[in-house]
Amino acid sequence: MATAQYDTRTRTVEETVVVLTLTEDEADALREVIGAADGTRTMVRIFDVLDRPAPPEQPALAAETYTSPAGIIYDLSATYRDRSGDVWEFTGKRSAHSCKPFVTYTGYMDNDDTVDDIEAEWGPLTKVTP
């Protein structure tokens, strides 16, 4: 009797590419040559890429985070709202012995509460998004 079933297979494909690095003068000279070429699709694509090179990619900056004992991950560059609607932000300072980040009620820089203190008393904390 015949049977059929779905199966998943993983294929690894290795591809060889050509990376061309040019100075501005070399790119200008190549644009002139390609611009005068026959206009095939390949030549047009190459000319378009040379005419509008992509800016260099900037690596994303990793956010500094803190993971609370409850497993909640806080982005230390963000602000958070507590259950009563007050907004808290991180001061950039940490407790000398526990390394827990200090937070402050927005506008009051002399607060010495840690994020764990505020989470326990006023949580849950919700990230404020722009």
N, C-alpha and C positions, 0 to 999 in steps of 0.2 A: 504494500500500500504506500502511496506517495504522501509525503508530508512537506510542509513549508513553514518556515518561521523566520522572523526577523533576526538579524545578527548585526552586531556592531564591530567594525574593523577600523583600526587606526593605521593610516598610511603616513609615512614620513617622506616628504618630497624635498629633495635637495635641489636648489636652483642656483645657477651661476649667473651673476649679474656683473655688469661693468660699471665701475664708479670712476667718473672723470672729474678731476680736480683741475680747475683753470684759474689763472689770474684774470683780472678784469680785462687787460689788454688781449689776452688769448681768447677770452669769451667774445669780445668785440669782433676779433678777426674771424672766429668761427661763425658768428651771427651773419657776417657779410657773405661768407661762402654758402651757408645754408639758405639764407634769404634769396640767393640767386639760383638755388637748385630747382629741380623740376617740379616741385609742389606735390610730391606724393604724400600720402597721409603720414608716413613715418617721418619724413623730413619736416612736415608742418608741425608735428608733435615735438620734435627735437627743437625746432626754432622757438616754439611757444615756451618751452621749458627754459631755454637760454634767455629768452626775452624777459621772462618774469620768474627769476629764481626765487625759491621759497626762502623765507628768513630762517636762520638757524633755530632749531627747537630748543626751548628753554626747559630744563628739567623742572618738574614740579617740586616745590619746596615741601618737605615733609613737615606736617604740623607737629608741634610739640604737644604731647598728650600726657594725661595722667589717668591711670586706671584705679578706681576706688576699690576698697575691699569687697564691695558688692559686684564688682566686675563691670561697672559703668565706665566707659572711656570718655574723658572730657578733653575737648580741644582747648588748649590753654590760650589760644588767640581769640577765642569766641566769648560772647557774653551769654549768660543763662538767666532765665526767669524762674522764680520759685512759685510755689502754689498760691501765694498771696498776690502775685503780680510784680513783686520787686525784682529788679534786674541786678545781677551780680557779675563782676568781672574779676579776672585773675590779676594779681598785683605784680607778678613776675618774681615774687619772692617765695621761698619755701621754708618750712620749719627746719631749724638746724638739726634736730634729732630725728624727726620722722620723714623729712623730705616731702611732706604733703604741701601742695601749693596753697598759698593764702589767697583768699578772695575778699573783695570789698563790695559793699553796697554802692552802686554807682554814685560817685560824687563824694564819698567818704573814704579817704585814703588811709585812715588810722585804724582800720579794722584788723584784728588779729585772729579771725576765724579761718579755719581751713575749709576746703571744699567739702570734706567729710562732715565737718560740724554743721554746715549749712544744709547739706543733703539730709542729715539725720533730723534736724529741727524743722526745716522748711521745704523739704523735698516732696515730690520729685522736682528736679531741676530740668527745665526744657531749654534747649539751645535756641537762642534768638537768631532768626535768619533775616538778612536784609530784604 
